[in-house]
Amino acid sequence: MIIRIVRMHFTEAGVDEFLEIFNRHKEAIRHFPGCTHLQLLKDANEENCYTTLSHWDGPSSLENYRKSELFAKVWGRVKTLFSERTQAFSLEKFIDV
């Protein structure tokens, strides 16, 4: 399993459009082959900062999504709303307690 974390800082004007885009496409992303979990988190201290947390069956599932028309459509618009560079991490479970 791959856990993907993407931290995004938006312009003040971009937040509402991002939330609209996320809400419009969240079900399609969540049901993309290989995606087993999708969550949107809001930073507790930074007003315009959001993080997506998604779980994927494996690296190939995540890569298939990143090469998909859905990703191109969503990310193509969302990335124009950032106020700074995003941080993205792909992680594997290491110790499960």
N, C-alpha and C positions, 0 to 999 in steps of 0.2 A: 504494500500500500504506500502511496505517496500522499503527503499532506502538503498542500500548496497554500502559502500565505502571501498575500499581496497588499501592501500598505500604501495607501494613496492619499495625497494631500490635494485638495481642490481649491480653486478660487472660490471666493464667497458666492459669486454669481453662478458657479458651476455645480454647486451642491444639489440644488433642486433638479437640474437636468440629469445628473448622475443617478439620483434616487429614482427618477422616472424611468431611466434606461434600465436600471437594475430590476426594478419591479416588473417591467414589461418582459424581461428576458430570463428572470430567475428560474422559472419552471423549465424552460428549454435547456438551460445550463444544468440544472439539477437532474434532468432526465437524459442528459447526453450519455451515450454509452461509456461506461467506466466510472462515472461520477457517482459516489455513494453518499456525499454530504456536501451541502453548500450553506454557508452562513455569512451574514454581513454584520460586522462589528463596528461600533462607533467609538472613537477614542474618548476616554473619560476627561481628558484635559485639553485636547486640541479640537476646537469647534468644527473645522472643515476636514478632519482626518477620518478616513474609514479604512477598514481592512476586510478583505474577503478571506475566508478560510474554507478550503475545499479538500475533499478526500477523493482519491482516484485509485482504481484497482492496481495501477502500476504506471511506470514511466511512459509506456506506449499509449495508454489511455489519455494521459495528460497531453502528450504530444499530438495525438489525433485531434483533441479539442483545439489546441493552439494552432493547428493547421486548417481548422474548419471554417466554413463560411459564417457560421454563427459567431465564432470568436472574432473574425475579421470585421463583421458588422458591429458588434458590441464594442470591442476594443478600439476600433477605428474612430468612433465618436468619443468614447470616454477619455481617451488619452489627450484630447484637445482641451479638456477641462481642468487639467492639473496645474497646480501652482508651483510644484517642484517635482523632481524625478521620483518615480515610485521605487519601492523596495520590494523585491519578490524573492521568495525562498521556497525551495522544494525540499521536504524533509521526509525521513523514514523513521518509523518507530524504532527506538533503540532499547529502552528499558520500560516495560509496562508494569506498573506496580498496582 
